[in-house]
Amino acid sequence: MTYVITQSCCKDASCVSVCPVDCIGPVGAPGESTDSEMLYIDPAACIDCGACVQECPVGAIYHHDELPPGQQRFGDINARYFQLHPSPADQPVPRRDHAPVRPGSLRVAIVGAGPAGCYAAGELTRIDGVQVAMFERLPTPYGLLRAGVAPDHQHTKAIADLFDTALCHPRLQCHFNVEVGRDLTHQELLAHHHAVIYATGASASRDLGLPGEYLPGSHTAAEFVGWYNGHPDHADAEFALSGQRAVIIGNGNVALDVARIMLSEPDELARTDIAQHAVDALSTSAIREVVIVARRGLRDAAFSVGEFLALGNLDRVDVVIEGADLHDAPGDDAETALKVEIAREFAQRSPTSTHKRMVFRFLTTPVEVVGDGRVEGLGVRGPGGQTVVIETSLLLRSIGYRSHPIPGVPFDPGSGRVPHDNGRVRDHDGQPAPGVYVTGWVKRGPRGVIGTNRGCAEQTVTQLWTDFDNGLLTRDIDEHTALIGLLAERGVQPLAWQDWCAIDTAERQRGLDRSRPRDKFVRIADALAAAKK
């Protein structure tokens, strides 16, 4: 038999390098990621050795005979991928690590402790002599792994164990609770480090540009995600859960996460690390239908096969498909063909009157948010050109993200990203900005999954090493202790790795008291208090 990669695949690709027969794909060039939604194992080539299982950071790989409930179909999904795509017989040539450097000759600051920053830290600390300082505005690390991944996806969050190896490295100093642009300037970072890598993500939501878009009751999906995940910026948000219908514009995985959380049984959510205030609010929610509106068709849907397939396992929830072409097409790739097949299966199911509903409405263009003083509905235009109103008191916009400008760093407002050349930042004249780099969403935009950041970080760090070897990072810098003194003068109290460990222990203990993985601190003051106990 064979091993199978399942829904929680993060595309970290750790499994690829340990496979002795090169049966895992698709594989990109060193430092690059492919456009596929996940990785797959070719059953015709797998030798059943299990090396990939030990290496997978999120526990997404199972023996075919041991696939858990709800994941059995991934055996067929893995096999079908290689029926339409060639097996990855020729792996890229492994990259060679940089030689050790003289201690003190390369000190790098990383701004942002999410997956992108953590992967960059791992790339740098593997080379002897490199010193790294990480800065994060929140008291807690992991970025969207902590505040973006849905609480019912605990397997995915297990990749934090991999990041811990980098964050607790003796040549890395954590400075959580420090915001660059408020507590420190970009120029001050450059004065104390040979290079700065920005991994600040993309937390600003894109606008729809519709009349009534900002009526009360209209929110970004990012606000809702931050709210149920306990992000301090959104802990006090309020959402209209008293109506029976919610509408989401956009059909990526975030939209599916939000719809699933809204319709899940509160008792099931209460066993996850969802914020307690969200459990309390969702326990009294009246929402029984979530309509997911997509301008384009099913074949252009941004959600992944795995997340779409998993909707069929939701307890007492019917998945309804409207406006989709459910016929097979010769030009469909493996993942698109599977989406069509799954949608066809959903459409053939008989709805149950007592069930909640998740409705996918394709080829539907939003034209206006309707309401007198607050949201009462969304005006949409369907395939026939007729405009109708979908009544709702809660509208969420899930149409993508853009990065916030970083004071002192070049920024392209059109793309919502920092201009760069494979991670090396370019100034407004297109010239390299000495010692400044980007990785993650602030570099490439909001695309890819957690593991996509690994190749992205490798590419950026490769550019940094090129500059180092060419003597472009050899300027004199101030001692790190001077930077700590500067923060102290400003009344800033950075949290070290040990402080986060204290917060982590306290959250896990609070969760243990409620039979949950953890109970997060949603107030910064409470997290700081736990860090100092």
C-alpha positions as CSV (number, residue, x, y, z in Angstrom):
1,M,0.0,0.0,0.0
2,T,1.0,3.7,0.1
3,Y,1.0,6.8,2.2
4,V,-1.5,9.6,1.6
5,I,-1.3,13.3,2.1
6,T,-4.6,14.7,3.5
7,Q,-6.5,18.0,4.0
8,S,-4.2,19.7,6.5
9,C,-1.2,19.7,4.2
10,C,0.6,23.0,4.7
11,K,3.0,22.7,1.7
12,D,6.0,23.1,3.9
13,A,7.6,20.4,1.7
14,S,9.7,18.9,4.6
15,C,8.4,15.6,3.4
16,V,9.9,16.1,-0.1
17,S,13.5,16.1,1.0
18,V,13.3,12.9,3.0
19,C,11.5,10.8,0.4
20,P,14.0,8.2,-0.9
21,V,12.1,7.6,-4.2
22,D,11.0,11.2,-5.1
23,C,7.3,10.3,-5.1
24,I,6.0,13.5,-3.6
25,G,5.0,16.5,-5.7
26,P,4.5,18.9,-7.3
27,V,8.0,20.3,-6.5
28,G,9.3,23.7,-7.4
29,A,12.8,25.0,-7.9
30,P,14.8,25.7,-4.8
31,G,13.3,28.6,-2.9
32,E,10.1,28.5,-5.0
33,S,6.6,27.2,-4.5
34,T,4.2,25.7,-7.0
35,D,0.6,26.8,-7.7
36,S,-0.9,23.6,-6.5
37,E,-3.1,23.7,-3.4
38,M,-1.3,20.9,-1.6
39,L,1.3,18.2,-2.1
40,Y,0.4,14.7,-3.2
41,I,2.1,11.2,-3.0
42,D,2.3,9.1,-6.2
43,P,0.9,5.6,-5.1
44,A,2.7,4.0,-8.1
45,A,6.1,5.1,-6.8
46,C,5.6,5.1,-3.0
47,I,7.6,2.3,-1.3
48,D,5.7,2.4,2.0
49,C,8.7,3.5,4.0
50,G,7.0,6.1,6.2
51,A,9.9,8.7,6.2
52,C,7.5,11.4,5.2
53,V,5.2,10.8,8.1
54,Q,7.9,11.5,10.6
55,E,8.9,14.7,8.8
56,C,5.4,16.3,8.3
57,P,5.1,19.2,10.7
58,V,1.3,19.1,10.8
59,G,0.5,15.4,10.8
60,A,-1.2,15.4,7.4
61,I,0.3,12.1,6.1
62,Y,-1.3,8.7,6.9
63,H,-1.0,5.2,5.7
64,H,-3.7,4.4,3.2
65,D,-5.2,1.7,5.6
66,E,-5.3,4.2,8.5
67,L,-6.9,7.2,7.0
68,P,-9.2,8.9,9.6
69,P,-12.9,9.4,9.1
70,G,-13.6,12.1,6.5
71,Q,-10.2,11.8,4.9
72,Q,-10.5,8.5,3.1
73,R,-11.1,10.1,-0.2
74,F,-7.7,11.6,-0.2
75,G,-6.3,8.2,-1.3
76,D,-8.1,8.7,-4.6
77,I,-7.2,12.4,-4.7
78,N,-3.5,11.7,-4.4
79,A,-3.7,9.0,-7.1
80,R,-5.8,11.1,-9.5
81,Y,-3.4,14.0,-9.3
82,F,-0.6,11.9,-10.8
83,Q,-2.9,10.5,-13.5
84,L,-3.1,14.0,-14.9
85,H,0.4,15.3,-13.9
86,P,3.8,13.6,-14.4
87,S,5.5,12.0,-11.4
88,P,8.2,14.2,-9.9
89,A,11.0,11.8,-10.9
90,D,13.7,14.5,-11.2
91,Q,14.0,16.5,-8.0
92,P,15.6,20.0,-8.0
93,V,19.3,19.9,-7.0
94,P,19.5,20.5,-3.2
95,R,20.8,23.9,-2.3
96,R,24.1,24.2,-0.4
97,D,24.2,25.9,2.9
98,H,26.3,29.0,3.3
99,A,29.6,28.6,5.1
100,P,29.8,29.8,8.8
101,V,30.5,33.5,9.3
102,R,32.6,35.3,11.9
103,P,30.4,36.0,15.0
104,G,29.3,39.7,14.9
105,S,29.8,40.0,11.1
106,L,26.1,39.5,10.3
107,R,23.3,40.7,12.6
108,V,19.8,40.5,11.0
109,A,16.6,42.0,12.3
110,I,13.3,40.2,11.3
111,V,10.1,42.2,11.8
112,G,7.1,40.0,12.2
113,A,6.9,36.7,14.1
114,G,4.4,34.9,11.8
115,P,5.2,31.9,9.6
116,A,7.1,34.0,7.1
117,G,9.4,35.5,9.8
118,C,9.8,32.2,11.5
119,Y,10.9,30.5,8.3
120,A,13.4,33.3,7.6
121,A,14.7,32.9,11.2
122,G,15.2,29.2,10.7
123,E,17.1,29.8,7.4
124,L,19.5,32.2,9.1
125,T,20.1,30.5,12.4
126,R,21.2,27.3,10.7
127,I,24.4,29.1,9.7
128,D,26.9,29.4,12.5
129,G,27.8,32.9,13.4
130,V,24.6,34.6,12.3
131,Q,22.8,36.6,15.0
132,V,19.1,37.3,14.6
133,A,16.8,39.7,16.5
134,M,13.0,39.2,15.9
135,F,10.5,42.0,16.5
136,E,6.8,41.5,16.9
137,R,4.2,44.1,17.9
138,L,2.0,41.6,19.8
139,P,3.1,39.9,23.0
140,T,2.6,36.5,21.2
141,P,4.3,35.0,18.1
142,Y,3.1,33.0,15.1
143,G,1.0,35.7,13.4
144,L,-1.9,34.2,11.3
145,L,-1.0,30.7,12.6
146,R,-2.4,31.8,15.9
147,A,-4.9,34.5,14.8
148,G,-5.9,33.4,11.3
149,V,-6.1,29.5,11.1
150,A,-9.6,28.4,12.0
151,P,-9.8,26.9,15.6
152,D,-11.2,23.6,14.3
153,H,-8.0,23.1,12.3
154,Q,-5.8,22.1,15.2
155,H,-3.6,19.9,13.1
156,T,-2.5,22.9,11.1
157,K,-1.4,24.8,14.2
158,A,1.0,22.0,15.1
159,I,3.5,23.6,12.8
160,A,4.2,26.0,15.7
161,D,6.4,23.2,17.1
162,L,8.7,23.6,14.0
163,F,8.9,27.4,14.5
164,D,9.8,27.0,18.1
165,T,13.1,25.5,17.1
166,A,14.0,28.7,15.4
167,L,12.6,31.1,18.0
168,C,14.3,29.5,21.0
169,H,17.7,29.3,19.2
170,P,20.6,30.7,21.3
171,R,21.6,33.1,18.5
172,L,18.1,34.5,18.2
173,Q,16.7,37.2,20.5
174,C,12.9,37.7,20.6
175,H,11.5,41.2,21.2
176,F,7.8,40.7,21.3
177,N,5.5,43.6,22.3
178,V,7.7,46.0,20.2
179,E,6.1,47.7,17.2
180,V,8.4,49.0,14.5
181,G,7.1,52.4,13.3
182,R,5.9,53.2,16.8
183,D,8.6,52.0,19.3
184,L,11.4,51.9,16.8
185,T,12.0,53.4,13.4
186,H,13.2,51.7,10.3
187,Q,16.4,53.7,10.4
188,E,17.0,52.8,14.0
189,L,16.8,49.1,13.0
190,L,19.3,49.6,10.2
191,A,21.6,51.5,12.6
192,H,21.8,48.4,14.8
193,H,21.6,45.6,12.2
194,H,23.5,44.8,9.0
195,A,20.2,43.8,7.4
196,V,16.4,44.0,8.1
197,I,13.8,41.5,6.8
198,Y,10.2,42.6,6.9
199,A,7.7,39.8,7.3
200,T,4.8,42.0,8.4
201,G,2.1,40.2,6.4
202,A,-1.0,41.7,4.8
203,S,-3.7,42.5,7.4
204,A,-5.6,45.3,5.6
205,S,-8.7,44.1,3.7
206,R,-9.4,45.2,0.2
207,D,-12.5,47.4,-0.5
208,L,-15.5,46.5,-2.6
209,G,-16.2,50.0,-3.8
210,L,-19.9,49.5,-3.5
211,P,-22.6,51.9,-2.3
212,G,-23.4,51.3,1.3
213,E,-20.3,49.2,1.9
214,Y,-19.6,50.7,5.3
215,L,-23.0,50.5,6.8
216,P,-23.2,49.0,10.3
217,G,-23.5,45.3,9.9
218,S,-20.9,45.2,7.1
219,H,-17.5,44.0,8.1
220,T,-14.4,42.4,6.7
221,A,-13.9,38.7,7.1
222,A,-10.6,39.5,8.7
223,E,-12.4,41.2,11.5
224,F,-14.6,38.2,12.1
225,V,-11.6,35.8,11.9
226,G,-9.6,37.9,14.4
227,W,-12.6,38.1,16.7
228,Y,-13.2,34.4,16.9
229,N,-9.5,33.7,17.1
230,G,-9.0,36.1,20.0
231,H,-6.8,38.7,18.3
232,P,-6.4,41.7,20.6
233,D,-7.3,44.1,17.8
234,H,-10.7,42.6,17.4
235,A,-11.6,41.3,20.8
236,D,-14.3,44.0,21.3
237,A,-15.9,43.6,17.8
238,E,-19.6,43.0,17.7
239,F,-21.5,41.2,14.9
240,A,-25.2,40.9,14.1
241,L,-25.9,37.3,14.8
242,S,-29.6,37.7,15.5
243,G,-30.7,37.3,11.9
244,Q,-31.1,34.0,10.2
245,R,-28.9,34.7,7.2
246,A,-25.3,35.9,6.8
247,V,-23.7,36.8,3.4
248,I,-20.1,36.5,2.5
249,I,-18.6,38.1,-0.6
250,G,-15.7,36.1,-1.9
251,N,-15.0,32.3,-2.0
252,G,-11.5,31.6,-0.8
253,N,-10.6,29.4,2.1
254,V,-11.2,32.3,4.6
255,A,-14.8,32.6,3.4
256,L,-15.2,28.9,3.9
257,D,-13.7,29.1,7.4
258,V,-16.0,31.9,8.4
259,A,-19.1,30.1,7.0
260,R,-18.1,26.8,8.7
261,I,-17.5,28.5,12.1
262,M,-20.9,30.3,11.9
263,L,-22.8,27.1,11.2
264,S,-20.8,24.7,13.4
265,E,-22.3,23.3,16.6
266,P,-21.2,25.4,19.6
267,D,-20.3,22.3,21.6
268,E,-17.8,21.3,18.9
269,L,-16.3,24.8,18.8
270,A,-16.0,24.8,22.6
271,R,-13.5,22.0,22.3
272,T,-11.1,24.1,20.2
273,D,-9.0,27.1,21.0
274,I,-11.6,29.6,19.8
275,A,-11.9,32.7,22.0
276,Q,-14.4,32.3,24.8
277,H,-16.3,35.4,23.9
278,A,-16.9,33.9,20.4
279,V,-18.2,30.7,21.8
280,D,-20.6,32.6,24.0
281,A,-21.9,34.7,21.1
282,L,-22.2,31.9,18.6
283,S,-24.0,29.7,21.2
284,T,-26.9,32.2,21.0
285,S,-26.6,32.9,17.2
286,A,-29.8,32.7,15.1
287,I,-27.9,32.2,11.8
288,R,-29.1,29.2,9.9
289,E,-28.0,30.1,6.4
290,V,-24.7,31.5,5.1
291,V,-24.7,32.6,1.4
292,I,-21.2,32.7,-0.2
293,V,-21.3,35.1,-3.2
294,A,-18.8,34.7,-6.0
295,R,-18.5,36.9,-9.1
296,R,-17.0,34.2,-11.2
297,G,-17.8,30.5,-11.7
298,L,-16.9,27.3,-9.9
299,R,-13.8,26.7,-11.9
300,D,-12.3,30.0,-10.8
301,A,-13.1,29.4,-7.1
302,A,-10.3,30.3,-4.8
303,F,-11.0,27.7,-2.1
304,S,-9.0,24.5,-2.1
305,V,-10.2,21.0,-2.8
306,G,-9.5,19.8,0.7
307,E,-11.5,22.6,2.4
308,F,-14.4,22.3,-0.1
309,L,-14.6,18.5,0.4
310,A,-14.6,18.8,4.2
311,L,-17.8,20.8,4.1
312,G,-19.6,17.6,3.3
313,N,-18.7,16.3,6.8
314,L,-20.3,19.2,8.7
315,D,-22.9,17.9,11.1
316,R,-26.5,18.9,10.2
317,V,-25.4,21.4,7.4
318,D,-26.5,21.1,3.8
319,V,-24.2,22.5,1.1
320,V,-26.2,24.1,-1.7
321,I,-24.7,24.9,-5.2
322,E,-26.3,27.6,-7.3
323,G,-25.2,29.0,-10.7
324,A,-22.3,26.6,-11.3
325,D,-21.4,24.6,-14.5
326,L,-21.2,21.1,-13.1
327,H,-20.1,19.4,-16.3
328,D,-16.7,18.0,-16.9
329,A,-14.4,19.9,-19.2
330,P,-11.4,18.5,-21.1
331,G,-9.1,21.4,-20.1
332,D,-9.6,21.0,-16.3
333,D,-6.6,20.2,-14.2
334,A,-6.8,17.7,-11.4
335,E,-7.8,20.1,-8.7
336,T,-10.4,21.9,-10.8
337,A,-11.9,18.6,-11.9
338,L,-12.2,17.5,-8.3
339,K,-13.9,20.8,-7.3
340,V,-16.5,20.2,-10.1
341,E,-17.0,16.6,-9.0
342,I,-17.4,17.5,-5.4
343,A,-19.8,20.3,-6.2
344,R,-21.9,17.9,-8.4
345,E,-22.1,15.5,-5.5
346,F,-23.3,18.3,-3.2
347,A,-25.9,19.4,-5.7
348,Q,-27.3,15.8,-6.0
349,R,-27.9,15.5,-2.2
350,S,-31.4,16.0,-0.9
351,P,-31.7,18.9,1.5
352,T,-33.1,18.4,5.0
353,S,-35.6,21.0,6.3
354,T,-34.1,20.9,9.8
355,H,-30.5,21.4,8.7
356,K,-28.6,24.7,8.4
357,R,-27.5,25.7,4.9
358,M,-24.3,26.9,3.3
359,V,-25.2,28.2,-0.1
360,F,-22.6,28.8,-2.9
361,R,-24.0,31.3,-5.4
362,F,-21.6,31.6,-8.4
363,L,-21.7,34.0,-11.3
364,T,-23.3,36.6,-9.0
365,T,-22.0,40.2,-8.9
366,P,-22.6,42.4,-5.9
367,V,-23.8,45.8,-6.9
368,E,-25.0,47.5,-3.7
369,V,-25.3,47.1,0.0
370,V,-28.9,47.9,0.9
371,G,-30.1,49.4,4.2
372,D,-31.5,52.3,6.1
373,G,-28.9,53.1,8.7
374,R,-27.6,49.5,8.8
375,V,-27.3,46.5,6.5
376,E,-30.6,45.0,5.4
377,G,-29.4,43.2,2.3
378,L,-27.0,42.8,-0.6
379,G,-28.1,43.7,-4.1
380,V,-26.7,41.3,-6.6
381,R,-26.8,40.8,-10.4
382,G,-27.1,37.2,-11.6
383,P,-26.2,35.5,-14.9
384,G,-29.3,36.8,-16.6
385,G,-28.6,40.4,-15.7
386,Q,-31.5,40.6,-13.2
387,T,-30.8,42.4,-9.9
388,V,-32.2,40.9,-6.7
389,V,-31.6,41.6,-3.0
390,I,-30.4,38.9,-0.7
391,E,-31.8,39.9,2.7
392,T,-29.3,39.8,5.5
393,S,-28.3,41.8,8.6
394,L,-24.7,40.6,8.5
395,L,-22.4,41.1,5.5
396,L,-18.7,40.0,5.4
397,R,-16.3,41.0,2.7
398,S,-13.6,38.3,2.0
399,I,-12.1,39.6,-1.3
400,G,-8.4,39.6,-0.4
401,Y,-5.8,41.5,1.7
402,R,-3.2,44.1,1.2
403,S,-0.2,45.2,3.3
404,H,0.0,48.3,5.4
405,P,2.9,50.7,4.5
406,I,5.9,50.4,6.7
407,P,7.2,53.9,7.7
408,G,10.5,54.5,6.0
409,V,10.3,51.5,3.6
410,P,9.3,51.8,-0.1
411,F,5.7,50.8,-0.8
412,D,3.6,50.3,-3.9
413,P,0.0,51.4,-3.1
414,G,-1.2,49.9,-6.3
415,S,-0.2,46.4,-5.5
416,G,-0.4,46.8,-1.7
417,R,3.1,45.4,-1.4
418,V,6.7,46.4,-1.0
419,P,8.6,46.5,-4.3
420,H,11.4,44.0,-4.5
421,D,13.6,41.8,-6.6
422,N,13.2,38.2,-5.3
423,G,13.0,39.6,-1.8
424,R,15.6,42.4,-2.1
425,V,13.7,45.7,-1.6
426,R,13.8,48.3,-4.4
427,D,13.5,52.0,-3.7
428,H,11.1,54.3,-5.7
429,D,13.7,54.6,-8.5
430,G,13.9,50.8,-8.8
431,Q,17.3,50.6,-7.2
432,P,18.2,48.1,-4.4
433,A,17.6,49.5,-0.9
434,P,20.8,48.5,0.9
435,G,20.2,45.9,3.6
436,V,16.4,45.8,3.4
437,Y,14.5,42.7,2.4
438,V,10.9,41.3,2.5
439,T,9.3,37.9,2.8
440,G,5.8,36.5,3.1
441,W,2.6,38.3,2.1
442,V,4.2,41.8,2.2
443,K,6.5,40.5,-0.5
444,R,4.3,38.3,-2.8
445,G,0.7,39.3,-1.8
446,P,-1.8,37.2,0.1
447,R,-1.2,34.0,-1.8
448,G,-0.4,30.5,-0.7
449,V,-0.7,28.5,2.5
450,I,1.6,28.4,5.5
451,G,4.3,26.2,4.0
452,T,4.5,28.5,0.9
453,N,6.4,30.9,3.2
454,R,9.3,28.4,3.4
455,G,10.3,28.7,-0.2
456,C,9.6,32.4,-0.1
457,A,11.9,32.9,2.9
458,E,14.6,30.7,1.3
459,Q,14.5,33.0,-1.8
460,T,14.8,36.1,0.3
461,V,17.7,34.8,2.5
462,T,19.5,33.7,-0.7
463,Q,19.4,37.3,-1.8
464,L,20.7,38.4,1.6
465,W,23.6,36.0,1.3
466,T,24.5,37.2,-2.1
467,D,24.7,40.8,-0.8
468,F,26.8,39.6,2.2
469,D,29.2,37.8,-0.1
470,N,29.5,40.8,-2.3
471,G,30.5,43.0,0.7
472,L,27.3,45.0,0.7
473,L,26.4,44.3,4.3
474,T,29.7,45.2,6.0
475,R,28.9,48.7,7.3
476,D,29.5,49.5,11.0
477,I,26.5,49.2,13.3
478,D,25.7,50.0,16.9
479,E,25.8,47.3,19.6
480,H,22.5,45.5,20.3
481,T,22.7,46.6,23.9
482,A,22.3,50.2,22.7
483,L,19.0,49.2,21.0
484,I,17.7,47.7,24.2
485,G,18.7,50.9,26.1
486,L,16.8,52.9,23.5
487,L,13.6,50.9,24.1
488,A,14.1,51.3,27.9
489,E,14.3,55.0,27.5
490,R,11.0,55.0,25.7
491,G,9.3,52.9,28.3
492,V,9.0,49.9,26.0
493,Q,9.1,46.5,27.7
494,P,10.1,43.8,25.2
495,L,9.0,40.3,25.9
496,A,11.6,37.6,25.5
497,W,11.1,33.9,24.5
498,Q,10.8,32.9,28.1
499,D,8.0,35.5,28.6
500,W,6.1,34.0,25.7
501,C,6.6,30.5,27.3
502,A,5.0,31.8,30.5
503,I,2.0,33.1,28.5
504,D,1.8,29.8,26.6
505,T,1.8,27.8,29.8
506,A,-0.9,30.0,31.4
507,E,-3.1,29.7,28.3
508,R,-2.8,26.0,28.2
509,Q,-3.6,25.7,31.9
510,R,-6.7,27.9,31.4
511,G,-7.7,25.6,28.6
512,L,-7.1,22.5,30.6
513,D,-9.5,23.8,33.2
514,R,-12.2,23.9,30.4
515,S,-11.1,20.7,28.5
516,R,-9.7,22.8,25.7
517,P,-6.3,23.0,24.0
518,R,-5.8,26.5,25.3
519,D,-7.8,29.6,26.4
520,K,-6.2,32.6,24.9
521,F,-5.6,35.9,26.5
522,V,-7.4,38.4,24.2
523,R,-6.2,41.5,26.1
524,I,-2.6,42.6,25.8
525,A,-2.6,43.7,29.4
526,D,-3.6,40.2,30.5
527,A,-0.9,38.6,28.3
528,L,1.7,40.9,29.8
529,A,0.6,40.1,33.3
530,A,0.9,36.4,32.6
531,A,4.4,36.9,31.1
532,K,5.7,38.4,34.4
533,K,4.2,35.9,36.8
